[in-house]
Amino acid sequence: MTATPGRIVAALLLPPLGVYLRRGAGAEFWTAVALTLIAFVPGLIFALWSVLRPEPAVPA
């Protein structure tokens, strides 16, 4: 999966949504929710980082 423009816009407008669309409802999603509730900017930064970084490599 790649970072599509829609996911980037979602991360800018509502950070947890962008993370959810990219990574699902795992630990990163809940981290984005917590950071966004504390303050919007840390949640935004984390969401953009999460959406833009590549997927972890899975060993074959």
C-alpha positions in Angstrom: 0.0 0.0 0.0 1.2 3.5 -0.7 0.3 6.9 0.7 -2.4 8.1 -1.6 -3.5 11.8 -1.7 -6.8 10.8 0.0 -5.0 9.3 3.0 -2.7 12.3 3.3 -5.7 14.7 3.2 -7.5 12.5 5.8 -4.4 12.7 8.0 -4.3 16.4 7.7 -8.0 16.9 8.5 -8.5 14.2 11.1 -5.2 12.5 12.1 -6.7 9.2 13.5 -8.7 8.7 10.3 -5.6 8.9 8.1 -3.8 6.4 10.3 -6.8 4.1 10.3 -7.0 4.1 6.5 -3.3 3.3 6.2 -2.6 0.9 9.1 -6.0 -0.2 10.5 -7.2 -0.1 14.1 -4.0 -1.2 15.7 -1.6 0.4 18.2 -0.7 3.2 15.8 -4.3 4.2 15.4 -4.8 4.4 19.2 -1.6 6.4 19.5 -2.9 8.9 17.0 -6.2 9.1 18.9 -4.4 9.8 22.2 -2.0 12.4 20.7 -4.8 14.2 18.9 -6.9 14.3 22.1 -3.9 15.8 24.0 -3.2 18.4 21.2 -3.9 18.4 17.5 -0.4 19.2 16.3 1.4 16.2 17.8 -1.4 13.9 16.5 -1.0 15.5 13.1 2.7 15.0 13.0 2.4 11.4 14.1 -0.3 10.7 11.6 1.7 12.2 8.7 4.7 10.2 9.8 2.6 7.0 10.0 0.9 7.5 6.7 4.1 8.5 4.7 6.5 5.9 6.0 6.8 2.7 4.1 5.3 -0.6 5.2 7.7 -2.8 7.3 9.3 -5.5 5.3 7.9 -9.0 6.0 10.5 -11.8 5.8 9.6 -14.5 3.3 
